[in-house]
Amino acid sequence: MADAAGIILSVIGLVLDGILGIIQILPIISVVPQGAQSIVRIAAGLHEEEKLGGDIPGITVWNENGKRLGSVKQSGQIEAGSFADIAVPQTPPGQQPTYLRIEGGKKSICVAYIGHAWSDGTQLGWLGDMGSQCGKQFYYSDVIVHRSNGTQYKPQCTWIGGTGSSADWTTQMTIHTPHFSAMSADNGFSVPADTSTLCNQPATIWSNDPVVSSGANKRLGLFGFFSIASLLTAATDFKLPALTYSLRAPQIPFEGTIIGSHHSQHNSTALCSNRLSYGPDFVSFHEGIFCDMHNRRTLPLCDSTIQSDCYDWNSHTIIGRRLKKRKMRYYTVTEWT
């Protein structure tokens, strides 16, 4: 098998604020798997703070006809800002695992990207930008993917795992990877006119239920082929949950944590006002805004011209009117460059 040198991936991601487009990136996985297996790379999208990492997901793959090819159980931990490579044995060998299920563990992670390398040399990818576009909880990330033009891109991340309590939380998802990426820029691959199709089956199946056993090899007729949706629910009727949103996600896991970012695409105002965002308090140095994620409140950063009703990054203090100060109790402070 050839290695991944010279391959360019076309992947759907956010090219502008809220607008999906094609991003040309270098391969996410550097080598092609050997033998009867494929390799899945999962990148946890939050950097450095160990508590923001979590369980390495379980993986199940199917071919284009809905036949289950193989699976790997959840195992081990992944630190925030790093990745895990998961080898998935396949039977029979040589078939293309076009459907990929990510089964989150009890400790959730925020997934910045997924790479999938097949035994025939094909590589496909998925970016965490898709979560916010599909009404799922998300956060910014400091994980870098390298564009083919030499620049760097930091996708958003989508939360997966834990205990799902609302339709906008995801404990597991199944993606049809050819909907989201291609190995050539010249094969006609493009963003669909109706981007909502990327959020629904067969492109994506979201679940906030506990992981269930798959009922492989059952012909169920939904969509005219082996139904991936029904496979995931052990041949029971599959229904997409109604989308319901809460303005405030529970922030207790992130108390005492703040992230500051110098990245120009990271906007505190947008993060704070988006009902789907979930994560630590946040500062955008480019925008000059602090976001209190628990109260969904923004304040400008203090400087030589703004000295009240502002947030002081150096002392982590909110300076109110009449210069009244309130010290923020942050035990973990992370700064993204």
Secondary structure as GFF3:
##gff-version 3
##sequence-region A 1 337
A	DSSP	beta_strand	9	16	.	.	.	ID=ss1
A	DSSP	beta_strand	19	25	.	.	.	ID=ss2
A	DSSP	beta_strand	37	44	.	.	.	ID=ss3
A	DSSP	three_ten_helix	50	52	.	.	.	ID=ss4
A	DSSP	beta_strand	54	55	.	.	.	ID=ss5
A	DSSP	beta_strand	58	62	.	.	.	ID=ss6
A	DSSP	beta_strand	68	72	.	.	.	ID=ss7
A	DSSP	beta_strand	77	78	.	.	.	ID=ss8
A	DSSP	beta_strand	83	89	.	.	.	ID=ss9
A	DSSP	beta_strand	99	103	.	.	.	ID=ss10
A	DSSP	beta_strand	109	117	.	.	.	ID=ss11
A	DSSP	beta_strand	123	127	.	.	.	ID=ss12
A	DSSP	alpha_helix	129	133	.	.	.	ID=ss13
A	DSSP	beta_strand	138	139	.	.	.	ID=ss14
A	DSSP	beta_strand	145	146	.	.	.	ID=ss15
A	DSSP	beta_strand	152	153	.	.	.	ID=ss16
A	DSSP	beta_strand	157	160	.	.	.	ID=ss17
A	DSSP	beta_strand	172	176	.	.	.	ID=ss18
A	DSSP	three_ten_helix	177	179	.	.	.	ID=ss19
A	DSSP	beta_strand	181	182	.	.	.	ID=ss20
A	DSSP	three_ten_helix	195	199	.	.	.	ID=ss21
A	DSSP	beta_strand	204	207	.	.	.	ID=ss22
A	DSSP	three_ten_helix	222	224	.	.	.	ID=ss23
A	DSSP	alpha_helix	228	232	.	.	.	ID=ss24
A	DSSP	three_ten_helix	252	254	.	.	.	ID=ss25
A	DSSP	beta_strand	257	261	.	.	.	ID=ss26
A	DSSP	alpha_helix	268	273	.	.	.	ID=ss27
A	DSSP	beta_strand	281	284	.	.	.	ID=ss28
A	DSSP	beta_strand	289	292	.	.	.	ID=ss29
A	DSSP	beta_strand	297	300	.	.	.	ID=ss30
A	DSSP	beta_strand	310	312	.	.	.	ID=ss31
A	DSSP	beta_strand	317	319	.	.	.	ID=ss32
A	DSSP	three_ten_helix	321	323	.	.	.	ID=ss33
A	DSSP	beta_strand	325	327	.	.	.	ID=ss34
A	DSSP	beta_strand	332	336	.	.	.	ID=ss35
###
